[in-house]
Amino acid sequence: MTKVLVDKALLDALIASVEHYAEPVVEAVMPEVAAAVIPEVTSTVLAWGQKVSATFRERVRWIANDLKMDANFIMACIAWESGEKFSAGVLNMAGSGAVGLIQFMPATAAELGTTTAKLATMTPEDQLNFVYKYFVLQIKRHGPLVTLEDCYMSILWPSAIGKDASYVLFDGTKSPTAYRQNSGLDINKDQKVTKYEAAAHVRDKLTKGLKLAA
């Protein structure tokens, strides 16, 4: 057998070169991407968990895991939209025709292959199937729902998903009618409702709901 002689100095130099270029990729880049794109799944306790059934809690956690969302954010949005009732049949008080856990509008229900009348007769647990379908639709159209604000924007104003917290939804000068209808969300009364301001009530529901976690 022929022996191959390798210069030790050359071999050491090659090893050092590989180590120099390989380590930063693993240690610096990968954790940063993972943290930015995939949110950590919430703990075993669920905000507002005491207000719903064990099956409801299980399905919300499943939705969150499958869609890389925060289960507590989902519960906070449902608490706000349903007036803390967590009922499939709760109607919009303003008479818009919206119904249910996330206030499905008639056109939205039709897009999901059902009607608001059918949604209203479901159990809350079964209606979560359509909440899931709705989130899937918005994620495909606008991107992941990582923050509480984006989770809520998927319901209120989907085009704002992924935008900065300062993004203006309703401007009293540019769209006076839309602003007037949503002026109650304008916290600092500057004639503009930002994404962050619009989600303030939902953040409050999250804080309140964590006291009723299960």
C-alpha positions in Angstrom: 0.0 0.0 0.0 1.3 3.4 -0.9 1.5 6.0 1.9 0.4 9.5 1.2 2.5 12.1 3.0 0.6 15.3 4.1 2.3 18.4 5.2 1.2 19.0 8.8 1.4 22.8 8.6 -0.8 22.7 5.5 -3.3 20.4 7.1 -3.5 22.6 10.2 -4.1 25.7 8.1 -7.0 24.0 6.2 -8.7 23.0 9.4 -8.3 26.5 10.9 -9.8 28.0 7.6 -12.9 25.7 7.8 -13.5 26.5 11.4 -13.1 30.2 10.8 -15.8 30.3 8.1 -18.2 27.6 9.5 -18.8 28.7 13.1 -20.4 32.1 12.5 -23.1 30.6 10.2 -24.3 28.3 12.9 -23.9 30.6 16.0 -24.9 34.0 14.6 -27.3 33.5 11.7 -29.5 30.6 12.5 -30.8 31.6 16.0 -31.6 35.1 14.7 -33.8 33.7 11.8 -35.5 31.3 14.1 -36.4 34.0 16.6 -37.7 36.3 13.9 -39.9 33.9 12.0 -41.1 31.2 14.4 -42.6 32.6 17.7 -42.3 30.5 20.8 -45.5 28.5 21.5 -47.2 29.7 24.6 -47.0 27.9 28.0 -49.5 25.3 29.1 -51.8 27.9 30.7 -54.2 29.7 28.4 -55.6 33.1 28.8 -59.4 33.0 29.4 -59.1 29.3 29.8 -61.5 29.2 32.7 -64.3 30.7 30.5 -64.2 27.8 27.9 -64.2 24.1 27.8 -61.2 21.8 27.8 -62.0 20.9 24.2 -62.0 24.6 23.2 -58.6 25.1 24.9 -57.2 22.0 23.2 -58.3 23.2 19.8 -57.0 26.8 20.3 -53.6 25.3 21.2 -53.7 23.1 18.1 -54.4 26.1 15.9 -51.6 28.0 17.5 -49.1 25.2 17.1 -50.1 24.5 13.5 -50.0 28.1 12.3 -47.0 29.2 14.5 -49.2 31.7 16.4 -49.5 32.5 20.1 -52.5 30.8 21.6 -52.9 33.6 24.2 -53.1 36.2 21.3 -55.9 34.1 19.7 -57.8 34.0 23.0 -57.4 37.7 23.5 -58.8 38.5 20.1 -61.8 36.2 20.6 -62.4 37.7 24.0 -62.6 41.2 22.4 -64.6 40.2 19.4 -67.1 38.2 21.3 -67.5 40.6 24.2 -65.9 37.9 26.5 -68.8 35.6 25.8 -66.8 33.1 23.7 -70.1 32.2 22.0 -70.6 31.1 18.4 -73.9 33.0 18.2 -72.9 36.4 19.6 -74.1 39.1 17.1 -72.5 42.4 16.3 -74.0 45.2 18.3 -73.7 47.7 15.5 -75.9 45.6 13.2 -73.2 44.8 10.7 -74.4 41.2 10.4 -71.2 39.8 11.8 -71.4 36.8 14.2 -69.4 34.5 16.3 -66.0 34.2 17.9 -64.2 36.6 15.6 -67.3 38.3 14.2 -67.5 36.6 10.8 -69.0 38.9 8.2 -71.5 37.4 5.7 -69.1 37.8 2.8 -66.3 36.2 4.9 -68.5 33.3 5.8 -69.4 32.7 2.1 -65.7 32.7 1.3 -65.1 30.0 3.9 -67.9 27.9 2.4 -70.7 28.6 5.0 -73.1 31.3 6.1 -73.4 33.4 9.3 -76.7 31.6 10.0 -74.9 28.3 10.1 -72.0 29.6 12.0 -74.4 31.0 14.7 -75.9 27.5 15.3 -72.5 25.8 15.9 -70.9 25.1 19.2 -67.9 27.4 19.9 -65.7 24.3 19.6 -66.9 23.5 16.1 -66.8 27.2 15.0 -63.0 27.1 15.8 -62.6 25.1 12.6 -63.7 28.2 10.7 -61.5 30.4 12.8 -58.6 28.2 11.8 -59.6 28.3 8.1 -59.9 32.1 8.3 -56.4 32.5 9.8 -55.0 30.1 7.1 -56.5 32.4 4.5 -55.0 35.6 5.9 -51.6 34.0 6.4 -51.5 32.9 2.8 -52.5 36.4 1.7 -50.5 38.6 4.0 -47.9 36.6 5.9 -47.4 35.1 9.4 -49.3 36.3 12.4 -46.5 36.7 14.9 -47.5 39.6 17.1 -50.7 40.3 19.0 -51.2 43.3 16.7 -51.0 41.2 13.6 -53.2 38.6 15.0 -55.9 41.2 15.6 -55.2 43.0 12.2 -56.1 39.7 10.5 -59.6 40.3 11.8 -59.9 44.1 11.7 -57.7 45.2 8.8 -55.8 42.4 7.1 -53.8 44.8 4.8 -52.0 46.0 8.0 -50.5 42.6 8.8 -46.7 42.9 8.8 -46.8 46.7 8.9 -45.1 48.8 11.7 -47.0 49.5 14.9 -47.2 53.2 13.8 -49.0 52.3 10.5 -52.1 54.4 10.1 -55.4 52.5 9.6 -57.9 55.4 9.8 -57.0 59.0 9.0 -59.5 61.8 9.9 -58.3 63.9 7.0 -58.0 61.3 4.2 -60.9 59.1 5.2 -63.2 61.0 7.5 -66.1 58.5 7.5 -63.9 55.5 8.3 -62.1 57.5 11.0 -65.4 58.7 12.5 -66.6 55.1 12.7 -63.4 54.1 14.5 -62.6 57.3 16.4 -63.0 55.6 19.7 -59.7 53.8 19.0 -57.7 57.0 18.6 -56.0 57.1 22.0 -54.1 60.3 21.6 -56.8 62.1 19.7 -54.6 63.1 16.8 -57.1 62.3 14.1 -55.2 59.1 13.2 -55.8 55.5 14.4 -52.6 53.5 14.3 -52.2 49.8 14.3 -50.9 49.9 17.8 -53.8 52.0 19.0 -56.3 49.8 17.3 -55.0 46.8 19.2 -55.1 48.4 22.6 -58.4 46.8 23.7 -57.1 43.4 22.7 -53.9 43.9 24.8 -56.2 44.8 27.7 -58.1 41.6 27.1 -54.9 39.6 27.2 -53.9 41.1 30.5 -57.3 40.5 32.0 -57.5 37.0 30.5 -54.3 35.8 32.0 -55.9 36.2 35.4 -58.5 33.6 34.3 -56.0 31.3 32.7 -56.3 27.5 32.7 
